[in-house]
């Protein structure tokens, strides 16, 4: 199976920066899309940013110009650089990989999720 582990969350002051990382392990044939989602208390989980295997990126309007997503295919790792953070960025951040895996004798495309890392923006 595939296992994702996030790191880099914590407490940061408004206007500060934070860098999240997510690394995958397991029997992955190909990672198609990597993404970061977040969920604040009482809210639904929302897409923050995504990046395709070709490097194409997409961002939520609320983070454009402040957050940058990048990936290291050789390390099966995705990063989220968070700059000029705001209190409304406070949430649990989850990484998601859409990947091709082999199950028995069949190749299957599935979404895999990390366990989440807390980001708190507060003075």
N, C-alpha and C positions, 0 to 999 in steps of 0.2 A: 504494500500500500504506500501511499504518499503522505508524508508528514511535513507540515509547515510550522516554522517557529519564528515568531516576531520578536524584535528587541528594539530598544532605543526610546521607549516611552518614558514619561516622567512628568515632573512639575517644571513649568517654564513660565517666566514672566511675560506679560504682553509685550509684543515687539521683539521678542527673542526668537531663537531658532532651535530646531530639534531635527534629528535625522533618524528615521525609522528604517529598519532592515527586516527582511524576511527571507529565510533560506529554506529550500525544499530538499527533502531526502526521500529516497525510495526509488521504485522502478518506473522512471519517467522516460517515455520515448521522445516526447516533444512537448515543450511548453508553448502554448499558443498566445494567450493573453495573460498578463499579470495585472493585478489591480489592487488598489487600496480602498476600503470602505470604512465608514465610521458610523457609530450609533451612540447618540446621546440619550440620557435617561428620558423616557417618555416619547422618544422619536423612533421612527423607522430607520433601519440601516440604509445608508445612502452611499452612492459611488462618489469617491473623492477624486481618483485619478486612475487611468489605465494606460497600459503600453502594450503594443502588439509585438510579435516576434520580429517584425521589420523595423520597429522603433517608432511607429506612429503613436502619438499620445492624445489623450482626451482628459479634460479637467472639468470639475464642477465649477460653475460660474463663481461661486463663493471663494474659491481658492486660486483662481487664475491670477498669475503674476506673483503669487506668494509661495506656492508649492511647486516642486519639480519631481517628477517620477523618472526613474532610470532603472536599467536592468543590466545584470552581468550574466549572460547566458552560460558562460563557462562554469559559473559558480551556482547556477540555479537560484540567483538572488535578485530581489527587487528592492529598491530603496525609495523612500519618500523624504525629500528634503523640504522641511517646513520652515519658512522664513516669515518674519513679521507676523507672528501668530497672534490671534485674538482670543478673548475669552470664549467666544462662540465656537472656537475650534475644539473646545473640551469635549472629549468623547472617548469611547473605546475604539481603537483602530484595528481593523482586520485586513490581512492580506488574503488574496484569492488568486489561485492559479487555475486557468482553464488548460488542461493538459491531456495528451494522449498517453494512455497506459495500456499495458497488456494484461488482460485478465483471462487466465487459462489460455485458450488459443485464439482469443479475439482481441482486436484493438478497440478500445473504447475511449471516447472523449468525455471527460468529467470535470466538474468544478471541485476544487479542494480549498479548504479554509484553514487559516491559522486560529489560534486560541484567543487572540486579541491582546492588545497592549494599551494600557490607560495613558492618555495624554490629558494633562490638566494645565490650563492656562490661567494663571492667577497671580496677582501681586501680593 
